[in-house]
Amino acid sequence: MKLKDKQLKEALEKLDEDPHSFKADRVGENTMSRFDAMRDADNRINLVSKDGRILVPTNYKYKKP
């Protein structure tokens, strides 16, 4: 399930993480616009390329505020 920008921001605020730097650190500053934040069945936040070919797992869990 795709996370909206507001949901990602709220989830990362608890971890003192900025959504912009969160994406940039994992996929690079130049390619971050090509990735969406999604959560899987275990509520882990993953970055998925817009074409669906690349999955970048993270160790962060999405917790509803």
C-alpha positions as CSV (number, residue, x, y, z in Angstrom):
1,M,0.0,0.0,0.0
2,K,1.4,3.4,-1.0
3,L,2.1,5.8,1.8
4,K,0.9,9.4,1.3
5,D,3.6,12.1,1.9
6,K,1.8,13.2,5.0
7,Q,1.7,9.6,6.4
8,L,5.4,9.1,5.6
9,K,6.3,12.4,7.3
10,E,4.3,11.5,10.4
11,A,5.8,8.0,10.6
12,L,9.4,9.4,10.3
13,E,8.9,12.3,12.7
14,K,8.9,9.8,15.6
15,L,12.3,8.7,14.4
16,D,13.7,12.2,13.9
17,E,14.0,11.4,10.2
18,D,13.1,13.8,7.4
19,P,11.3,12.2,4.4
20,H,13.5,14.0,1.9
21,S,16.7,12.7,3.5
22,F,15.2,9.3,4.2
23,K,14.7,8.8,0.4
24,A,17.9,10.5,-0.6
25,D,20.0,8.3,1.7
26,R,18.6,5.1,0.3
27,V,18.2,5.8,-3.4
28,G,20.3,8.9,-4.1
29,E,19.4,12.6,-4.4
30,N,19.0,12.4,-8.2
31,T,16.7,9.4,-8.4
32,M,14.5,9.9,-5.3
33,S,11.6,11.4,-7.4
34,R,11.4,8.0,-9.1
35,F,10.5,6.2,-5.9
36,D,7.4,5.9,-3.8
37,A,7.2,4.9,-0.2
38,M,5.1,1.9,0.4
39,R,4.3,-0.4,3.3
40,D,4.2,-4.2,3.1
41,A,2.0,-6.7,5.0
42,D,4.3,-6.5,8.0
43,N,4.0,-2.6,8.0
44,R,7.7,-2.2,7.0
45,I,8.4,0.9,4.9
46,N,9.9,0.1,1.5
47,L,10.9,2.3,-1.4
48,V,9.6,1.1,-4.7
49,S,10.4,2.5,-8.1
50,K,7.4,4.0,-9.9
51,D,7.8,1.3,-12.6
52,G,7.8,-1.4,-9.9
53,R,11.1,-3.0,-10.9
54,I,13.2,-1.9,-7.9
55,L,12.4,-2.5,-4.3
56,V,14.6,-0.9,-1.6
57,P,13.8,-2.4,1.8
58,T,14.3,-0.4,5.0
59,N,14.3,-1.4,8.6
60,Y,11.6,1.1,9.5
61,K,8.1,0.0,10.6
62,Y,5.0,2.1,9.9
63,K,3.1,2.8,13.0
64,K,-0.2,4.7,12.8
65,P,0.0,8.0,14.7
